Amino acid sequence: MTSKARKEAMLAGLPESPIITEGLANKASLDVRLLDGEKLAGQEGRAEDDPNSKASRLVRNVADLYRSHPEANQVIFTELGISTTATRKVGPVGARMDQRYKVFSTIQDVVARLVEQGIPRDQIALVDGSTSKEKRKEVADRMNRSEIRVVIGSTASLGVGVNMQRNLRAMHHLDAPWMPGDLEQRNGRGHRQCNQWNTVLEYRYLTDRLDGRRWQVLAVKDRFIKAFLRSKGDERVIEGEAAAEEQSDILQTFAEAAGDPRILIREKLRKKIEGLQSRERLHSRGIADSQSKIRSISNRADRNEVVLSKIEKAGAVDAVDTLVAMNAGKGFSMDVDGRAMPTGRKRARRSGSGSRPTCVLVMARSEWPPSASSR
């Protein structure tokens, strides 16, 4: 599909539009029942579901943890499947209008099934975009007192500023956010001080193949941001390939979501090869630098030999010896009131005591270059 055809398909809302295709894939990765959301509207808790779907696995895990301890609180994160209504465009191009309609909600289905598992409805809270700031604080306070045991929301509604960590035992990620910082904010609800649990559990739910792209995008962004933060000021290029961080937990999740763990092995081996190649380049560069220094030092030594030879031929060594001898202690003389004092500094000092001496220091001076008579 050309860029022009893609743009026209997006404006017309055709099924082959990339945005619509990716949106359908995201829905299917969370809950395949969302593809028939309009037909299943209002059937939350009754619509048939696969026992290995994300929703089914989530219900089992949440119920097990709920029964494990009276203060094992949990939070569920998802960006889709919360609302029971959706909006679509209707009408001809250029005169489209928004139309709201009822749809199936995965989260409402999960809530109904959790109640069937024995969790009281008043111990489950749903926080979405319409929840006020005061209501969020109330939910967080009740979570800290374990009056609410399970809270469900998105990154935006349960991210920054929601302090419910006191008894938070587990975080459940039904999907991946689009930014690494959002994933960090999600986990930050439990991985922080004042949490009474020494170990906080993190669940990432994956649908084979379909979740691969979402986690791949997250891995690319995560590596690029980390490379930027670690880079030096003189670096002008930062690579942003996926799966290049050897210790990245996002990378590991991406490999699992892609349905092929060999992706992780392949990228680790590729990273090791790149590291060895980099070390080889540094080693070769070091050898070249050392050889260059050897040549430079050898050339400098040759030049110094030539200079020393010229100095020796000019009689500089003899002239320096003469200059040192003339300025030695025995060459010192001192006159006091026109009378020559004995040689030697100590004897002259004793002979001149009691009077105010006038000291004349006689320094020998040599010529450079030495005259022919001094050679």
N, C-alpha and C positions, 0 to 999 in steps of 0.2 A: 504494500500500500504506500503510495507516494504521500509526501507531506500535505499536499493540497487535498487529496482524497481523505486523508486522516482528519484534516480540519473540517471538511464538509461532513464527515460521518459524526464527528463530535457535536457540531452545531445541529445536525438533524436528529441526534440521539439514537443513531442506528446501533444495532447490537454489535457490529464489528468495530465500534469505536474503542480505542485502547483503554480509555478511562472506564467504560462500561465493562469491558472484558476483565480488567484487573479488579474492578469492584465485585464482579461475580465470583472471581477466584478467591478474593478475601472472604466473602460470605461463605463459600463452600468450605474453606479451610477452617472456619469457626464452627459452622453448623450447616450441613447441607440442606436442612429444612428451611433455611432462610431464602433459598432459591424459589420456594413455593410459599413465601411469606404471606402473600395476600390470601391464598387459599386456606392457610393454616391459622389465620388471625383468630385470636380468642381461644385457641386450643392448647394453650400453655399448660403443661402438666399431664396432658392427655395424648398429645401427638406422639406417635411411635418414634423411637430413636434407637440407633445402633448402640449396642452395649460398649463398644470401643470408641465411641465418638468423644470429642472433647468434653461435652456436657456430661455424659455418663461417667467418664473418669473423674471429672471434677466433683460430681455429687458424691461418689464413693470416697474420695480422699477427704473432702470436707467433713463428711459424716463420721469417718473414722477418727479424725483428729478432734472433732467436737466431743466424741465420747471418751477420748483418751485422758482428758483432764478438764476440770470445771473452769479453768482460766486459760485454756488454749484457744485464744482468739485468732481469727483469720481474716485476710482481706483478699478479694478477688478483683483483678484488673482486666478490663477489656475495653476496646474502642468501638466495638460493634455489638449489635444485638441487645442493646439496653432499652431503646425506645419501642413503644407499641404502635407508633405511627411513622409514616415516611412521606416524603414530598416528591412529586414528579412534575415534569413540564408537559402541558397539553396544549394543543392548538397548532396552527401553522407557524413556520419559521418567521420570526419578526413580530409575532403577536402571541407568543407563548405566555401561559399563566401557570402559576403554581397550584397544584392540586394535592391535598392531603388525603391519605387513606390509611386504613388499619393494616398492620402487618404482624407477623409472628415475632415474638421476642424471646430470644434464647435465655436471657437473664431471668425473665419472669417464669420461664419453664423451669430453670434451675431452682429458683426460690420455691416453687410449688413442689418440686421433687425433694428438696431439703426438708420441707415441712412434713412430707410423707415419711422421711427417714427419722422423724422424731425431734427435729429442731423447732422450738416454738417460733411462730411468725414474728413475735415482738422482739426476738433476739437476732433478727436479720434486718439489716438496714441497707437501703439502696440510695446512693448519693449520685445524682446526675447534674447536668448543667443548670437545672432549674432550682437546685437546692441552695438556699441562702447561706451566707457566711456564718450567721449565727446558728443555723441548723447544723452546719458541718461541725462547728465547735461542740455543740451539744452531743452529736453522734460520737465525736472523738472522746469526750469526757465519759460518756457511758461505756465506750469500748474500754477505756482505762479502768473502769470499775467492773468490767465484765458483765454489765447489764445487757450489752449487745455483744454477741459472740462472732457474728459474721457480717462484714460490710462489703458491699459491691459498688464499684464505680470505675471511672476512667482515670487516666493519668492526670488530666486537667482538674477533675473534681476531687481526687484524693491524693494529689501530689504535694506541692510546696505548701507549708503552713498547717498541715493536718498532723497533729501530734497525738497519735493513738498507739504509741509503741509499748506502753507499760506491760501488757500481757499478750503482745502480738507474737504468735507462735509460727505462722506460715503466711507466705505470699504466693498467690496463684496467678500466673500469667496465661490468660487464654489466648493472647496474641502478642505480637511484638510491636512496640511503638516505632515511630519513624526516626527518632533521634536517640543516640546513646544516653544523652542526659536525662531523657524521660525514663529510660530503664533504670538509671541510677536513682532518680527520684522515687520511682516505685519501690525499689528495694530499700531506700532510705527510710521508709515508714517503719521498718523492723530492725534494720541494721544500724542501730544508734544507741546512745547511752540511755539509761533508765529502763531498759527492757529487762524484765525479771527472768527471761529465758536465756540460758547460756548459749543455746543453739537455736537459730532461726532457720526454718525450712523454706526453700524456694522451689516452686513447681513451675515448669515451663511445658505447656501442652502443645504438641506438634501434630500436624496432619501431614503424613508422608507426601512429599513432592510439593504440595500446595504452599506450605509455609517457607519453602526454600528461598524464594525471592525476597520475602520480607526480612528474613534474618540475614540474607546476603547484603542487602542495602544497609542494614544496621552495622554489619561487619565492616563494610567499606567506609562508612562515616566514622566509625569508632577508630579505625586504624589511621585515617587521615587526621583526625583531631589530635590523637596521641602523637603522631609524627610532627604535627605543627607545634605542639607544646614542647616537644623535646628538641626541636630544631634550633640551630644557631642562627645568629643574625645575618650571616653571610650566605646562607642557603637560599637558593632561588627556585628550586624544584623540589616538590614533595610528592612522592608517589601515593596513589590511593587505591591500590589493588585490594580485592577482597581476600580475606583469609590469609593475611601475611603476618599477623601477630600470633606467634607460636603459643603464647600462654592465654590467649583471649578465650573467655568462656562463651562469648558471642559466636566466635568461630566454631567452637565445638557444637553449639546448638544449631548453627547453620548446616554443618555437615550431617547432623542427625535429621534435620528437616528436609534436606535434599534426598534423604533415603539411601545415601551411600557414604559410609564412614571412611572410605578410601580417600575421599576429598581431603579430609583432615590429614591423613598420612601423607598424601601427595604434596600438600602445601608445606607440611613440616620438612619433608625431604628437600623440596625446592628451596625453602628458606635456608636450610643447612648448606646446600650447594652454593647459594648466593653468598653466604658468609665465608665459605672456604675460598671462593673466587675473589672476594674482597680482600681477604688476608693475603692471597697470592699476589694481587696487584700491589698491596702495601709492601710486601716483601721485595718484589721486583723494583719498586720505586725506591726502597731503602738501599738496595744494592747500587742503583744508579747514582743516588745522592752520595753514597760513600766513595764510589769511584771518582765522582766529580771533585769531592773534597781532597782525595789523594792527589789528583792532578794539580789542583790549586795549591796545595801545600808544597808539592815538589817544585812547581814553578817559582813559588815564593822563596824556597830554600836556594834555588839556583841564583836568583837575583841577589839574595843576601850574600852569597859566596862571592859574586862579582864585586859588590860594594866593599866587602871586607878586604878583598885583594887590592882594590884601589887605595883604601885607607892605609894598608900596610906599605904599599909602594910609595906613598906620599910621606912616609916617616911620621905618621900620626902617633904611633906607639912610643917612639923615642921622645917626641915632644911632650906627650902626657907624662912620661916618667920624669923628665926634666922639670916640668911644672910642679909635680908633686914634691920633688926633692927640694925645690926652692921655697916651698910653702910649709916645709916641715918645721918642727919645733926648734931645731938648731939654727935655722935661718932667721929667727926672730931677733930684733934689736930694739932698744928703747933709749931715748934721750930725755934727761930731766934737767932743766935749766942749763942747757947746753953741754951737760956732762954725760958722757956715755956710761950707761949702766952695764953691769956684768951680764953676759948672755945667760939665757935660761929664765923662764917666766917666774919661778919661785924666788930665785936669788934677786932678780930685779925688783920684785915686790917688797922684799925685806930691806933692800938698800934704799928704797924711795919712801919709806914710812916716815911720817911726821911732816911731810911737805905736800903741797898740792901739785901733783905731777901733771905735766903735759905729755900725753901719750901720742906717739906717732907710730902707726902700724905700717910697716913697709911690706908691701906685697910684691912678689915677683910677677912680672907680666911676660907672657910669651907671645910670639907672633904666630899667626896662622894664615896661610901655610908657612912652615918654618923657612927662614932665609937660608941661602946657600952656606953662610958662615956657621949656622947652628947645626948643620947636618954632620 
